[in-house]
């Protein structure tokens, strides 16, 4: 939807809405909320949810909070405030149903600081105060996989129209995409109905791995679209009796899935790209932005790589970065500067995984760049040749990343103390839960050999 004011009552009447889904993205990016009759939506006031939804782990557990730092010990309610500009139809609903993304407030009207939309709003406000307008364009990768109801069994590619599974790498293959034409046609229909700014669809390197590119635009609008797109693709895949997964590394022998984020900054009054100087080359502001990404990305890795599985993607020679070198049109670097006209000067952050919460990922990458600009940092020299020849400078696993984030006061200042405390607590709980699981690898190689 556009940012123009929308009269929800008129919109509901125009589309004969009978039911409404009140959606809130949680820390993981899972849609939480309530479903209610359309008439009740206007009569009963703001819907409410427990504040504790923002400290729920992906497994449904809650971290211990002995000092009551994370949420109110009374398990209070928060109210959901609809953002009318996000209203869309639910394409797969049997009756005319609306979905609206909501912001979260306490009873006194103050925003809930660990709500992902609020975190992104907080960072965008910092840019606004400096007279900067960030522009983003995400590229989201995901896999189609055969239905898998037993988590002990590995995932495998689904059967396409030919009746066969993909077995080899089919990068950029049009025919490989056509294997699932009915699914993608329905996906595009559903996305068009939800007014998503999709650009291109390509087959990626993995078996039945595809990538969707979004048109560049406003960070909040695009975060909303990615949030809804994930939900849409999962629903469409289920209608075709397969799964769509945004796991960062769903299959051991295949590449991982990323959410690359192209980013630039423009003058909000003139639209001028501030990353390009008068000579068309990279401006000092751009170089400071780059340096901010280089310095601070390690402190937000629990956002870019939020799960234990995420770090399986970030390995040498895997089409994913291992460090934060930057280079011109260099896909081995964590930070790639594509060739293009001066008005298209931008940097592509190749670190975030497809499993990242889009609101938090956009907020984090903008926070890193913001700190680089306000601190006047200088980047390294651009990488020539493969960055895989260098050392790992990104955290290799989640617990190390959480230590870096917890200790970063600059990131706490930008993203918010409560947000960092909550994210670290939730992810530490998930990490400890994972450590209680004994894998098939351990049984295979250690059971009788050690």
N, C-alpha and C positions, 0 to 999 in steps of 0.2 A: 504494500500500500504506500501511497505518498505520505509525506509529512503534513499534508493539509488536514485541517480540522474535519473530523468525521462526526456527524450526528448519528449516534448508535441507534437511536429509536427509529429514525428514518431508514437507516440501512437495514435494520431487522425487518421493518415493514416491507421494504422494497424486495427483499429476498425471502419473505414469508418464513422467517426463522422460527422454529419451534423449540429449539434447544441450544444451549450455549456451553462451550467448554472454556473454563477460566484457567489459563495455563500460567505456570511459574516455572522457569528453569532453575533446578537446584544446583548444588556444587558440581555434581557430575555432568550436568546437562540434561538430566532426565526430566521430562515434563511432569510436574506435580500440579495439583489443583482440584477443582470441583466441576461437576457437570450439573446443570440445573435447567429447568424450564425457562424459556425466554421471558415469560411474563414475570416470573419470580426474580429474574436478574434485575429488573427495573424497580421491583417493589420492596425487596428485602434489604436493600443497602449493600455495602461492600461485603463480599464473601470473606471468610476468615479461615486461616490455617494456623497450626501450631508453629511457633518460631523455630522449634527443633527440627523442622524439615531441612534446615540448612546445615545441620551437623549430623545428618544421616549418611552413613557410608554406602558404597555401592552394594554391599551385602545386606544392608538394612539394619546395621548395628549403630550404636551411638558411643562416642568416646567418653571416657570418664572426665568429669569436670569438677574436681573437688573444691576449686577456688571460685566456682561460678563465673569463670572468665568468658565462656563461650556463649551461653544463653541464660536467660532468666531462670532461676531454679523453680519458679512457680509454673513453668511450662506455659507461658502466656501465649495468647493469640496475636497474630499480626493481621492487618487488613490488606486485601488485594485491591489495588487501584487499577482499573483498566486503562491501557493505552489505546485509545480509539483508533489511532493510525495503524494498528496491527491487526484489525479485524479482518478475517478471511473466512470463506466457506471451508467446511471440512468435506473434501471431495468424495470420500468413501462412505460418508454417512448415508443411511437409508432415508432419513427425514432431513429437511433443510436445517443444517446445524452450523452455528458460528463458532469460531475459535478466536480467542482474544488473549494476547500476552499481557500479563499484569505486572505492575511494580508493587513493591511491598513496603508498608509503613507500619510503625507502631501506632498505638491509640492516640498519641499526641501529635501525629502527623510527620514525625521524623522518619527518614528512610532507614530501612534495615541494612546495616553496613556490609553484611556478608552475602546479600542477595547479588548474584552475578550481574544482573542488569544495572544495579546501583553502582557496582565497582566500575563498570565501563563508563557510566555517566560521570562518575567522580573524575576519571582520567580525562574524559572529553572536556570537562569543565576547566581543567588546568590548561589545556590547549586553547580553549576559547579566551581565557584570561590573557594569554600571550599574543592573541591575534593570529593564531594558527588554526587551520582547518585540515585535519587528517583525512586522507582518502585511502581506502583499502580495496583489495580485490582478492578474495580467497579462492584457492584451488583445492578441492576436496576429493580425496581418493577413497575408494571402498571396494570390497569384494562381494561378489555373488557366490554363495556356497550352497551345496545341497543341504536339505534339512538335516539337522543333527540334534536328536533328542537325548543322546547319552554323552555327557561331557567327557567321559573317559576315551571316546573315540576321536581321532583327528578329523579336522574339517577337510572336505574335498570339493573340487569344482562341481557345479551343477551340470546337468545334461541340457544342451541347447536344442535348437530346432533340428539339427542334424541327427539327434539321438546319441551324440557322443559328448564326452567331456573333453575340455581343453587339456592338453598334456605338455605343450611347449610354450615358450614365450612368444607372445603375439603383439608386441609393442606397436601401437598406432594402427593396428589392423582394423579395417572397416568391416571385413567379413566376420571377424570374431565378435564385433559388437552386434552385427546383424543376427548372430545366433540367438540373441535375446531381444529382437525387435519388438515383439508384443509387450514385453515388460517396459522397455524404454519409451515406447509410444504412450503407454498409460502413464508413466512417470512424468513425461513432458505435459500431457493433458492436465494432470493433477497440479503440476507446478504452475502452468499457465493460469489455472483457475485461482491459484493463490497469489498470483502476480509476483512470482519470483523472477529475479533478473539473471536467468541462466544464460551462459554464453555457449561454450562448446562442450561436447562430450567426446572423449577419446578413450581408447583401450590403453591401459597402462601395461607395465612390464609383466606383472603377475598373471597367472591363469585366472580368467574371469575377473580381473581387476580393472576397474574403470575410474575415470576422473571427470568430475564436473567442474567447469570454470564459471565463476560468477563475474558479472560486469562490475567494474570499479564503482564505488559510491560511498555513501555515509556508513561509518562503522557500525552504528547501532542498528540501522536498517538491515545491513548485511548479516550481523550477528543473529537477528531475528530470523532471517531467511535460512541461514545454515541450521539453526535450531529446528525450524519447521521442516527443512529439507530432509534431515536425518529421519525424522518421524515419518515423512511421506514415503521415502524409499523403502524403509522397513515394511510399511503397510503394503506397498505395491508388490514387493518381493513375496510377501506371504500370500497375496492373491494369486501368485503364479507358482505357489507351492515350493518356494526356495527361501533362503535367508539373504538379507543384505547385512553385512557387518562392517562397522567402523573401528573394530579392534586395530590397534597399531600394528600388530604382528600376528595375524590369525593362523598362518601356516608356516611351519619351520623352513621349508624349502623354497619359499616365495618371498619377494620383497615386501617390506612393510608399507602401510598406508599413511600418508602425510596430509596435513592441511597447510600447504604453503600460503603465505600471506604477503602479497605485494602491497607496498605502502609508500605514500608520498604525502607531502604537505603543501597546501595551496593557500594563497591569500584569500580570505573569505569575501573580500570586497571586489577584487579584480579577477580572481580565478587563476592568477599566475602561480606556476609551480615554483615553490621556494627552494626546491632541491637543485635547480639549475641556475647557474650564474649568468650574467650578461653575455658571456662568451659561449654559452651553451654547454659548458662543462659543469662538473659537480661543484655545487656551492659549498662554502665553509659550513653552512647550516647542515647540509646533507652529510658532510664528513663527520660532524659532531654527532649526528643521529646514528650513523654507522658505528661510531666509537661507543656510543651508549649501548647499542645492541651487543657489541663485543664484550663490554665490561659487565653488563647486568643480566644477560640471558641466563648464565648459570644460577642466578638467584631466583629465577622464576621457572626453573625446570619442572617443579611439581605441577605447574599449570600446563606447560607445553608437553610434558611427558608425565601424565598424572597417575599412571598405573604401573604396577610391576612389569606387566607385559610391554609397556611403552619402550623400555630400554633395550628390548630385543631388536628393535628396528634400527637403533642408532649404532651400527657396526660398520667397520671399514669395508669399502668396496661394495656397499649394499644400496647405492643410490640414495643414501641418507647421510647427513653430516656426522662427523665425529668431533669437530672443532668449530671455531668461530672465525676462521679466515674469511675474507671477502674477496671477490674477484669479478671481473667483467665477463658476463655470460659464462660463468664457471659453475657448473652444477655439482661439482665435488665440494664446494664451499658451503658452509652454513648460511652465508649471506651472499646472495647473487645479485649483481647489478646488470639487468638485461640491457642490450643495445637498443637504442631507439632515439626518437627525436627529443630535443631538450624539454618540450612540454610533457613528455612521458617519463622523465627521469624518476626512477624509483628503486627501491631495494626489495628483494624477495627474501623473506625469512623462511628458510627451509627446515627449521628445527621442529615446529609443532607437529604433533601426530594427529591423525584423523579422530582419535579418541578424546581430543582436548575439547573442553567446554568453549564454544566460540566467543562468548561474552568475556570470559576470563582470558582467553588467548589473545584476543584483540586488545583488551585492556593492558595485558602484560607487555606485549610487543611495543605498544605505544608508550607505556611507562618507561621502558628501557631507552627508547629513542628520546623521550622527553628529558630524562636525566642527563643523557649525553649532551643535549643542546644547552640546557641551563648550566651545566658544569663546564661547557666549552671544551669537551674532550677531543682528542685527535686519534684517528684510527691507525691501524698498522698499514704497511704498504700492501697493495693488492696482491693476491696470490697469483703466481704464474705457474701453470701446470697443475697437477693433481694435489688437492689438499689432503688426500689420503696418505701422502708421504709424511705428513706431520704427526704430532702426538695428539692423543685424546685430550681435549680440554673441557669437554662436556661431562657432567656426572655420568657414571656408568650404571648406577642403580638408584632406586627411589630414596633410600634412607639417607644417603649422602646429599642428594638434592634437597631433602627436607631440612637438613642441618644448615645448608647454605641459605635457604629462604628464611628460616627462623632467625638467623643472625644478621640479616640485611636491614639495617635501619632505614636507608634511603627507600627501599622498596616498601617497607612498612609505612613510611610517610606518604608515599604516592598511592598505594592500593588501600591503605587503612590498616591500623593495628588489629582490629577485630577480624578483618578478612584474613589476614595472614595467620593469626592464631587459630581460627576455625579450620582453614585449609590444612595447615600442618597437623592439627589434632586428628582430623578425619583421615588424612592420608597415612599418618602413623598407625592408626587403628587398622586400616586396610593392609598395611605392610605386615603388621604383627599377625593378622588373620591369615595372610598368605603363608607365613613361615610355619604355620601349623599343618600345612598340607604336604603330604608325602607324594612326590611325583612318580610317574612310571619310569622315568630315567633313573631315579634312585633305586627303585626296586630291581631294575634290569642290571645295573652295573655295580651295585653295592651289596645287594642281598647276600650273595654267595662268594664275593671276591674280597671283602675287607674284614 
